Amino acid sequence: MSQAIGDVLTFRGRLTRLGYWRWQLALVVIGAGLGYAPVAVAMAGGPRWLSALAFAPMAIALIASVGVAARRLHDRGRSVGWLIVFALAPLSLSAFSIWLSEGTAFVEQGWAAPTALAASLISLILSFWGFVEIGLLRGHPGSNRFGPPPE
């Protein structure tokens, strides 16, 4: 068990598609369960500071999720830098789109809506590409620069 936890927090090696989906499911369940419990206690009349504890398991689950995605990208022969394209860029473009749409100074101008739409579409395309690349496509069949194929 401790080996499995160590594996999920490392950014080295390779991971199969099935291993990726197993870890993602486990991280969602663990992150949601551990993150919801302190909030539920605080909402039921417990101390308010307890709800702040919800961020700790979510942060650990996020780090583990990035580690799992990195190992999956390694199986595809790509470096962890591709997470910038598949995760950070879509989030940034979505935030930019929302910022353009809600800024009253921008809404009055004619260029804000088309720019926000274009940013949203690019974000969607990058997210879909990342989903296919990380979650659906097979890994490199032989050894690559990240190690031997996962078993």
N, CA and C atoms as an extended XYZ file, in Angstrom:
453
Properties=species:S:1:pos:R:3:atomname:S:1:resname:S:1:resid:I:1 pbc="F F F"
N         0.823       -1.194        0.000 N   MET     1
C         0.000        0.000        0.000 CA  MET     1
C         0.864        1.254        0.000 C   MET     1
N         1.909        1.269        0.846 N   SER     2
C         2.777        2.450        0.894 CA  SER     2
C         3.528        2.618       -0.429 C   SER     2
N         3.847        1.508       -1.097 N   GLN     3
C         4.488        1.586       -2.408 CA  GLN     3
C         3.543        2.232       -3.414 C   GLN     3
N         2.260        1.885       -3.366 N   ALA     4
C         1.275        2.457       -4.283 CA  ALA     4
C         1.118        3.953       -4.044 C   ALA     4
N         1.110        4.377       -2.781 N   ILE     5
C         1.000        5.803       -2.471 CA  ILE     5
C         2.251        6.534       -2.939 C   ILE     5
N         3.414        5.917       -2.750 N   GLY     6
C         4.650        6.519       -3.234 CA  GLY     6
C         4.668        6.638       -4.743 C   GLY     6
N         4.119        5.638       -5.432 N   ASP     7
C         4.069        5.665       -6.888 CA  ASP     7
C         3.209        6.807       -7.411 C   ASP     7
N         2.101        7.085       -6.729 N   VAL     8
C         1.192        8.107       -7.226 CA  VAL     8
C         1.751        9.517       -7.005 C   VAL     8
N         2.652        9.669       -6.045 N   LEU     9
C         3.213       10.987       -5.767 CA  LEU     9
C         4.525       11.244       -6.501 C   LEU     9
N         4.979       10.297       -7.296 N   THR    10
C         6.209       10.476       -8.054 CA  THR    10
C         5.892       10.911       -9.482 C   THR    10
N         6.844       11.583      -10.090 N   PHE    11
C         6.661       12.060      -11.454 CA  PHE    11
C         7.551       11.289      -12.419 C   PHE    11
N         8.075       10.142      -11.982 N   ARG    12
C         8.953        9.337      -12.819 CA  ARG    12
C         8.280        8.034      -13.187 C   ARG    12
N         8.685        7.504      -14.324 N   GLY    13
C         8.157        6.227      -14.760 CA  GLY    13
C         6.966        6.390      -15.688 C   GLY    13
N         6.314        5.261      -15.958 N   ARG    14
C         5.205        5.232      -16.917 CA  ARG    14
C         3.998        4.569      -16.273 C   ARG    14
N         2.830        4.851      -16.835 N   LEU    15
C         1.576        4.321      -16.312 CA  LEU    15
C         0.651        3.980      -17.464 C   LEU    15
N         0.001        2.817      -17.393 N   THR    16
C        -0.924        2.394      -18.444 CA  THR    16
C        -2.216        3.202      -18.383 C   THR    16
N        -3.016        3.079      -19.444 N   ARG    17
C        -4.331        3.741      -19.446 CA  ARG    17
C        -5.190        3.262      -18.298 C   ARG    17
N        -5.247        1.940      -18.105 N   LEU    18
C        -6.070        1.391      -17.034 CA  LEU    18
C        -5.587        1.873      -15.669 C   LEU    18
N        -4.281        1.887      -15.475 N   GLY    19
C        -3.729        2.397      -14.228 CA  GLY    19
C        -4.081        3.858      -14.010 C   GLY    19
N        -4.047        4.638      -15.088 N   TYR    20
C        -4.407        6.054      -15.008 CA  TYR    20
C        -5.847        6.221      -14.547 C   TYR    20
N        -6.754        5.499      -15.197 N   TRP    21
C        -8.172        5.644      -14.848 CA  TRP    21
C        -8.451        5.115      -13.444 C   TRP    21
N        -7.788        4.074      -13.019 N   ARG    22
C        -7.962        3.574      -11.644 CA  ARG    22
C        -7.534        4.627      -10.625 C   ARG    22
N        -6.370        5.220      -10.863 N   TRP    23
C        -5.888        6.237       -9.939 CA  TRP    23
C        -6.784        7.469       -9.947 C   TRP    23
N        -7.242        7.890      -11.105 N   GLN    24
C        -8.111        9.075      -11.161 CA  GLN    24
C        -9.407        8.829      -10.400 C   GLN    24
N        -9.985        7.655      -10.566 N   LEU    25
C       -11.213        7.327       -9.830 CA  LEU    25
C       -10.947        7.318       -8.330 C   LEU    25
N        -9.856        6.689       -7.917 N   ALA    26
C        -9.525        6.642       -6.491 CA  ALA    26
C        -9.282        8.047       -5.938 C   ALA    26
N        -8.585        8.891       -6.689 N   LEU    27
C        -8.296       10.245       -6.222 CA  LEU    27
C        -9.561       11.096       -6.123 C   LEU    27
N       -10.480       10.916       -7.042 N   VAL    28
C       -11.744       11.661       -6.974 CA  VAL    28
C       -12.544       11.240       -5.748 C   VAL    28
N       -12.634        9.937       -5.514 N   VAL    29
C       -13.398        9.437       -4.369 CA  VAL    29
C       -12.743        9.875       -3.055 C   VAL    29
N       -11.438        9.702       -2.956 N   ILE    30
C       -10.731       10.074       -1.726 CA  ILE    30
C       -10.781       11.590       -1.513 C   ILE    30
N       -10.489       12.348       -2.557 N   GLY    31
C       -10.501       13.801       -2.442 CA  GLY    31
C       -11.868       14.350       -2.085 C   GLY    31
N       -12.903       13.811       -2.709 N   ALA    32
C       -14.257       14.284       -2.404 CA  ALA    32
C       -14.680       13.862       -1.004 C   ALA    32
N       -14.388       12.629       -0.642 N   GLY    33
C       -14.782       12.143        0.677 CA  GLY    33
C       -14.085       12.869        1.804 C   GLY    33
N       -12.762       12.995        1.697 N   LEU    34
C       -12.008       13.671        2.743 CA  LEU    34
C       -12.221       15.182        2.714 C   LEU    34
N       -12.500       15.711        1.548 N   GLY    35
C       -12.738       17.141        1.453 CA  GLY    35
C       -14.122       17.544        1.930 C   GLY    35
N       -15.092       16.659        1.771 N   TYR    36
C       -16.464       16.977        2.159 CA  TYR    36
C       -16.678       16.844        3.667 C   TYR    36
N       -16.018       15.908        4.298 N   ALA    37
C       -16.255       15.640        5.721 CA  ALA    37
C       -16.038       16.865        6.616 C   ALA    37
N       -14.927       17.587        6.521 N   PRO    38
C       -14.772       18.760        7.386 CA  PRO    38
C       -15.809       19.853        7.115 C   PRO    38
N       -16.183       20.014        5.862 N   VAL    39
C       -17.195       21.022        5.523 CA  VAL    39
C       -18.540       20.631        6.120 C   VAL    39
N       -18.882       19.352        6.043 N   ALA    40
C       -20.158       18.881        6.608 CA  ALA    40
C       -20.188       19.085        8.117 C   ALA    40
N       -19.077       18.812        8.791 N   VAL    41
C       -19.010       19.003       10.243 CA  VAL    41
C       -19.166       20.487       10.578 C   VAL    41
N       -18.493       21.347        9.820 N   ALA    42
C       -18.586       22.785       10.080 CA  ALA    42
C       -20.004       23.300        9.817 C   ALA    42
N       -20.661       22.784        8.783 N   MET    43
C       -22.024       23.222        8.474 CA  MET    43
C       -23.023       22.705        9.504 C   MET    43
N       -22.697       21.607       10.161 N   ALA    44
C       -23.593       21.036       11.170 CA  ALA    44
C       -23.442       21.727       12.518 C   ALA    44
N       -22.652       22.772       12.578 N   GLY    45
C       -22.511       23.511       13.824 CA  GLY    45
C       -21.162       23.367       14.473 C   GLY    45
N       -20.274       22.641       13.848 N   GLY    46
C       -18.921       22.485       14.386 CA  GLY    46
C       -18.129       23.766       14.182 C   GLY    46
N       -16.898       23.776       14.603 N   PRO    47
C       -16.079       24.980       14.442 CA  PRO    47
C       -15.848       25.315       12.968 C   PRO    47
N       -15.909       26.603       12.648 N   ARG    48
C       -15.762       27.053       11.261 CA  ARG    48
C       -14.370       26.750       10.702 C   ARG    48
N       -13.362       26.789       11.559 N   TRP    49
C       -12.013       26.562       11.084 CA  TRP    49
C       -11.844       25.159       10.532 C   TRP    49
N       -12.746       24.262       10.929 N   LEU    50
C       -12.657       22.881       10.473 CA  LEU    50
C       -12.862       22.775        8.963 C   LEU    50
N       -13.664       23.675        8.398 N   SER    51
C       -13.895       23.630        6.955 CA  SER    51
C       -12.613       23.940        6.179 C   SER    51
N       -11.675       24.646        6.803 N   ALA    52
C       -10.402       24.923        6.133 CA  ALA    52
C        -9.595       23.642        5.937 C   ALA    52
N        -9.849       22.629        6.756 N   LEU    53
C        -9.145       21.354        6.601 CA  LEU    53
C        -9.515       20.650        5.299 C   LEU    53
N       -10.591       21.071        4.663 N   ALA    54
C       -10.998       20.454        3.401 CA  ALA    54
C        -9.960       20.682        2.307 C   ALA    54
N        -9.185       21.748        2.429 N   PHE    55
C        -8.217       22.052        1.380 CA  PHE    55
C        -7.006       21.128        1.408 C   PHE    55
N        -6.644       20.594        2.543 N   ALA    56
C        -5.474       19.723        2.636 CA  ALA    56
C        -5.622       18.454        1.799 C   ALA    56
N        -6.719       17.674        1.958 N   PRO    57
C        -6.820       16.484        1.109 CA  PRO    57
C        -7.011       16.817       -0.363 C   PRO    57
N        -7.657       17.941       -0.638 N   MET    58
C        -7.820       18.332       -2.037 CA  MET    58
C        -6.479       18.701       -2.663 C   MET    58
N        -5.607       19.352       -1.890 N   ALA    59
C        -4.277       19.704       -2.388 CA  ALA    59
C        -3.443       18.450       -2.634 C   ALA    59
N        -3.514       17.504       -1.724 N   ILE    60
C        -2.774       16.246       -1.901 CA  ILE    60
C        -3.305       15.486       -3.114 C   ILE    60
N        -4.636       15.456       -3.271 N   ALA    61
C        -5.233       14.784       -4.427 CA  ALA    61
C        -4.832       15.480       -5.726 C   ALA    61
N        -4.721       16.807       -5.715 N   LEU    62
C        -4.299       17.536       -6.912 CA  LEU    62
C        -2.855       17.205       -7.273 C   LEU    62
N        -1.970       17.180       -6.293 N   ILE    63
C        -0.569       16.835       -6.546 CA  ILE    63
C        -0.462       15.404       -7.067 C   ILE    63
N        -1.211       14.495       -6.451 N   ALA    64
C        -1.198       13.098       -6.905 CA  ALA    64
C        -1.754       12.984       -8.315 C   ALA    64
N        -2.790       13.745       -8.624 N   SER    65
C        -3.382       13.713       -9.961 CA  SER    65
C        -2.400       14.207      -11.018 C   SER    65
N        -1.637       15.237      -10.684 N   VAL    66
C        -0.612       15.732      -11.609 CA  VAL    66
C         0.472       14.674      -11.788 C   VAL    66
N         0.849       13.988      -10.709 N   GLY    67
C         1.837       12.920      -10.813 CA  GLY    67
C         1.367       11.773      -11.691 C   GLY    67
N         0.097       11.410      -11.542 N   VAL    68
C        -0.476       10.333      -12.356 CA  VAL    68
C        -0.521       10.750      -13.828 C   VAL    68
N        -0.946       11.985      -14.083 N   ALA    69
C        -0.995       12.472      -15.468 CA  ALA    69
C         0.409       12.549      -16.063 C   ALA    69
N         1.385       12.944      -15.266 N   ALA    70
C         2.764       13.019      -15.755 CA  ALA    70
C         3.265       11.631      -16.154 C   ALA    70
N         2.996       10.644      -15.322 N   ARG    71
C         3.432        9.279      -15.649 CA  ARG    71
C         2.706        8.753      -16.883 C   ARG    71
N         1.459        9.133      -17.051 N   ARG    72
C         0.709        8.720      -18.240 CA  ARG    72
C         1.277        9.389      -19.492 C   ARG    72
N         1.633       10.663      -19.380 N   LEU    73
C         2.270       11.343      -20.508 CA  LEU    73
C         3.609       10.693      -20.842 C   LEU    73
N         4.339       10.263      -19.824 N   HIS    74
C         5.596        9.562      -20.063 CA  HIS    74
C         5.354        8.285      -20.857 C   HIS    74
N         4.253        7.592      -20.576 N   ASP    75
C         3.922        6.378      -21.325 CA  ASP    75
C         3.650        6.705      -22.786 C   ASP    75
N         3.164        7.906      -23.036 N   ARG    76
C         2.901        8.341      -24.409 CA  ARG    76
C         4.155        8.904      -25.077 C   ARG    76
N         5.265        8.995      -24.319 N   GLY    77
C         6.499        9.519      -24.879 CA  GLY    77
C         6.603       11.033      -24.790 C   GLY    77
N         5.775       11.644      -23.971 N   ARG    78
C         5.774       13.103      -23.829 CA  ARG    78
C         6.262       13.496      -22.438 C   ARG    78
N         6.800       14.703      -22.335 N   SER    79
C         7.297       15.183      -21.046 CA  SER    79
C         6.149       15.789      -20.244 C   SER    79
N         6.424       16.057      -18.974 N   VAL    80
C         5.416       16.625      -18.083 CA  VAL    80
C         5.061       18.055      -18.504 C   VAL    80
N         5.896       18.682      -19.301 N   GLY    81
C         5.607       20.028      -19.798 CA  GLY    81
C         4.326       20.109      -20.609 C   GLY    81
N         3.892       18.996      -21.162 N   TRP    82
C         2.639       18.989      -21.916 CA  TRP    82
C         1.432       19.248      -21.030 C   TRP    82
N         1.585       19.101      -19.725 N   LEU    83
C         0.476       19.434      -18.826 CA  LEU    83
C         0.148       20.921      -18.880 C   LEU    83
N         1.123       21.746      -19.242 N   ILE    84
C         0.845       23.171      -19.417 CA  ILE    84
C        -0.151       23.355      -20.552 C   ILE    84
N         0.030       22.611      -21.630 N   VAL    85
C        -0.880       22.711      -22.780 CA  VAL    85
C        -2.234       22.095      -22.453 C   VAL    85
N        -2.233       20.957      -21.767 N   PHE    86
C        -3.478       20.223      -21.541 CA  PHE    86
C        -4.268       20.673      -20.321 C   PHE    86
N        -3.642       21.349      -19.367 N   ALA    87
C        -4.347       21.730      -18.142 CA  ALA    87
C        -4.270       23.226      -17.856 C   ALA    87
N        -3.073       23.770      -17.822 N   LEU    88
C        -2.919       25.173      -17.437 CA  LEU    88
C        -3.444       26.134      -18.502 C   LEU    88
N        -3.158       25.871      -19.754 N   ALA    89
C        -3.629       26.757      -20.829 CA  ALA    89
C        -5.161       26.800      -20.897 C   ALA    89
N        -5.870       25.656      -20.852 N   PRO    90
C        -7.337       25.742      -20.875 CA  PRO    90
C        -7.906       26.507      -19.674 C   PRO    90
N        -7.333       26.309      -18.487 N   LEU    91
C        -7.807       27.052      -17.314 CA  LEU    91
C        -7.575       28.545      -17.480 C   LEU    91
N        -6.414       28.907      -17.980 N   SER    92
C        -6.097       30.322      -18.184 CA  SER    92
C        -6.997       30.947      -19.241 C   SER    92
N        -7.226       30.233      -20.314 N   LEU    93
C        -8.099       30.757      -21.365 CA  LEU    93
C        -9.541       30.886      -20.885 C   LEU    93
N       -10.002       29.942      -20.080 N   SER    94
C       -11.355       30.037      -19.524 CA  SER    94
C       -11.476       31.238      -18.592 C   SER    94
N       -10.478       31.444      -17.750 N   ALA    95
C       -10.489       32.603      -16.851 CA  ALA    95
C       -10.463       33.900      -17.652 C   ALA    95
N        -9.673       33.938      -18.711 N   PHE    96
C        -9.619       35.116      -19.573 CA  PHE    96
C       -10.972       35.374      -20.228 C   PHE    96
N       -11.624       34.311      -20.679 N   SER    97
C       -12.944       34.431      -21.306 CA  SER    97
C       -13.968       34.985      -20.317 C   SER    97
N       -13.955       34.482      -19.101 N   ILE    98
C       -14.883       34.975      -18.068 CA  ILE    98
C       -14.582       36.434      -17.743 C   ILE    98
N       -13.315       36.760      -17.635 N   TRP    99
C       -12.916       38.130      -17.341 CA  TRP    99
C       -13.406       39.090      -18.426 C   TRP    99
N       -13.270       38.678      -19.686 N   LEU   100
C       -13.762       39.517      -20.782 CA  LEU   100
C       -15.282       39.646      -20.762 C   LEU   100
N       -15.963       38.555      -20.455 N   SER   101
C       -17.434       38.549      -20.502 CA  SER   101
C       -18.049       39.361      -19.372 C   SER   101
N       -17.395       39.393      -18.217 N   GLU   102
C       -17.989       40.057      -17.063 CA  GLU   102
C       -17.507       41.486      -16.866 C   GLU   102
N       -16.448       41.866      -17.517 N   GLY   103
C       -15.957       43.231      -17.377 CA  GLY   103
C       -16.850       44.194      -18.137 C   GLY   103
N       -17.497       45.115      -17.442 N   THR   104
C       -18.443       46.030      -18.093 CA  THR   104
C       -17.755       46.900      -19.126 C   THR   104
N       -16.511       47.253      -18.908 N   ALA   105
C       -15.798       48.072      -19.886 CA  ALA   105
C       -15.562       47.294      -21.181 C   ALA   105
N       -15.414       45.987      -21.057 N   PHE   106
C       -15.151       45.176      -22.242 CA  PHE   106
C       -16.430       44.814      -22.984 C   PHE   106
N       -17.522       44.607      -22.249 N   VAL   107
C       -18.775       44.187      -22.872 CA  VAL   107
C       -19.281       45.257      -23.820 C   VAL   107
N       -19.049       46.516      -23.484 N   GLU   108
C       -19.524       47.621      -24.329 CA  GLU   108
C       -18.768       47.697      -25.644 C   GLU   108
N       -17.604       47.123      -25.689 N   GLN   109
C       -16.814       47.147      -26.917 CA  GLN   109
C       -17.164       45.934      -27.769 C   GLN   109
N       -17.063       46.069      -29.050 N   GLY   110
C       -17.488       45.002      -29.944 CA  GLY   110
C       -16.569       43.808      -30.016 C   GLY   110
N       -15.344       43.912      -29.552 N   TRP   111
C       -14.384       42.834      -29.703 CA  TRP   111
C       -14.382       41.855      -28.543 C   TRP   111
N       -15.024       42.210      -27.433 N   ALA   112
C       -14.941       41.369      -26.232 CA  ALA   112
C       -15.647       40.023      -26.420 C   ALA   112
N       -16.848       40.028      -26.955 N   ALA   113
C       -17.607       38.781      -27.098 CA  ALA   113
C       -16.933       37.801      -28.062 C   ALA   113
N       -16.514       38.237      -29.252 N   PRO   114
C       -15.831       37.278      -30.138 CA  PRO   114
C       -14.512       36.762      -29.564 C   PRO   114
N       -13.784       37.623      -28.850 N   THR   115
C       -12.521       37.189      -28.244 CA  THR   115
C       -12.777       36.182      -27.131 C   THR   115
N       -13.796       36.429      -26.318 N   ALA   116
C       -14.150       35.494      -25.251 CA  ALA   116
C       -14.593       34.157      -25.828 C   ALA   116
N       -15.360       34.194      -26.907 N   LEU   117
C       -15.802       32.963      -27.562 CA  LEU   117
C       -14.609       32.184      -28.121 C   LEU   117
N       -13.689       32.897      -28.772 N   ALA   118
C       -12.504       32.233      -29.327 CA  ALA   118
C       -11.661       31.607      -28.213 C   ALA   118
N       -11.482       32.317      -27.103 N   ALA   119
C       -10.712       31.778      -25.984 CA  ALA   119
C       -11.387       30.536      -25.411 C   ALA   119
N       -12.709       30.562      -25.304 N   SER   120
C       -13.443       29.405      -24.796 CA  SER   120
C       -13.318       28.206      -25.731 C   SER   120
N       -13.403       28.446      -27.025 N   LEU   121
C       -13.285       27.350      -27.996 CA  LEU   121
C       -11.878       26.746      -27.991 C   LEU   121
N       -10.862       27.585      -27.917 N   ILE   122
C        -9.486       27.077      -27.856 CA  ILE   122
C        -9.295       26.277      -26.578 C   ILE   122
N        -9.855       26.755      -25.475 N   SER   123
C        -9.782       26.033      -24.207 CA  SER   123
C       -10.439       24.662      -24.329 C   SER   123
N       -11.594       24.614      -24.966 N   LEU   124
C       -12.303       23.350      -25.154 CA  LEU   124
C       -11.496       22.384      -26.022 C   LEU   124
N       -10.907       22.881      -27.086 N   ILE   125
C       -10.113       22.041      -27.989 CA  ILE   125
C        -8.889       21.477      -27.266 C   ILE   125
N        -8.193       22.327      -26.499 N   LEU   126
C        -7.017       21.860      -25.766 CA  LEU   126
C        -7.391       20.831      -24.699 C   LEU   126
N        -8.511       21.054      -24.024 N   SER   127
C        -8.972       20.100      -23.010 CA  SER   127
C        -9.321       18.758      -23.642 C   SER   127
N       -10.010       18.784      -24.765 N   PHE   128
C       -10.384       17.546      -25.451 CA  PHE   128
C        -9.137       16.816      -25.932 C   PHE   128
N        -8.185       17.547      -26.498 N   TRP   129
C        -6.931       16.952      -26.951 CA  TRP   129
C        -6.209       16.286      -25.780 C   TRP   129
N        -6.158       16.956      -24.641 N   GLY   130
C        -5.526       16.376      -23.457 CA  GLY   130
C        -6.236       15.126      -22.973 C   GLY   130
N        -7.578       15.160      -22.991 N   PHE   131
C        -8.354       13.983      -22.593 CA  PHE   131
C        -8.032       12.793      -23.484 C   PHE   131
N        -7.985       13.019      -24.784 N   VAL   132
C        -7.690       11.934      -25.721 CA  VAL   132
C        -6.247       11.461      -25.545 C   VAL   132
N        -5.320       12.404      -25.469 N   GLU   133
C        -3.893       12.071      -25.366 CA  GLU   133
C        -3.576       11.302      -24.088 C   GLU   133
N        -4.096       11.772      -22.963 N   ILE   134
C        -3.760       11.157      -21.682 CA  ILE   134
C        -4.643        9.959      -21.367 C   ILE   134
N        -5.921       10.077      -21.645 N   GLY   135
C        -6.855        9.062      -21.191 CA  GLY   135
C        -7.229        7.978      -22.172 C   GLY   135
N        -7.061        8.207      -23.462 N   LEU   136
C        -7.587        7.240      -24.426 CA  LEU   136
C        -6.533        6.554      -25.301 C   LEU   136
N        -5.483        7.260      -25.680 N   LEU   137
C        -4.516        6.680      -26.607 CA  LEU   137
C        -3.564        5.726      -25.905 C   LEU   137
N        -3.125        4.709      -26.634 N   ARG   138
C        -2.173        3.732      -26.102 CA  ARG   138
C        -0.817        4.364      -25.893 C   ARG   138
N        -0.089        3.791      -24.965 N   GLY   139
C         1.275        4.244      -24.709 CA  GLY   139
C         2.240        3.702      -25.747 C   GLY   139
N         3.456        4.168      -25.689 N   HIS   140
C         4.513        3.700      -26.574 CA  HIS   140
C         4.770        2.228      -26.263 C   HIS   140
N         4.780        1.352      -27.290 N   PRO   141
C         4.857       -0.089      -27.020 CA  PRO   141
C         6.173       -0.554      -26.408 C   PRO   141
N         7.274        0.070      -26.727 N   GLY   142
C         8.554       -0.374      -26.189 CA  GLY   142
C         9.084        0.620      -25.162 C   GLY   142
N        10.341        0.454      -24.847 N   SER   143
C        10.989        1.396      -23.934 CA  SER   143
C        11.113        2.748      -24.611 C   SER   143
N        11.003        3.789      -23.814 N   ASN   144
C        11.251        5.129      -24.318 CA  ASN   144
C        12.146        5.850      -23.334 C   ASN   144
N        12.355        7.133      -23.498 N   ARG   145
C        13.298        7.862      -22.645 CA  ARG   145
C        12.854        7.919      -21.184 C   ARG   145
N        11.603        7.514      -20.903 N   PHE   146
C        11.086        7.546      -19.539 CA  PHE   146
C        11.111        6.178      -18.874 C   PHE   146
N        11.586        5.177      -19.579 N   GLY   147
C        11.720        3.871      -18.968 CA  GLY   147
C        11.054        2.760      -19.783 C   GLY   147
N        11.068        1.556      -19.211 N   PRO   148
C        10.445        0.420      -19.889 CA  PRO   148
C         8.926        0.533      -19.836 C   PRO   148
N         8.222       -0.219      -20.675 N   PRO   149
C         6.762       -0.155      -20.644 CA  PRO   149
C         6.221       -0.644      -19.303 C   PRO   149
N         5.136       -0.037      -18.843 N   PRO   150
C         4.552       -0.475      -17.567 CA  PRO   150
C         3.942       -1.852      -17.700 C   PRO   150
N         3.902       -2.551      -16.578 N   GLU   151
C         3.329       -3.913      -16.597 CA  GLU   151
C         1.906       -3.904      -16.143 C   GLU   151
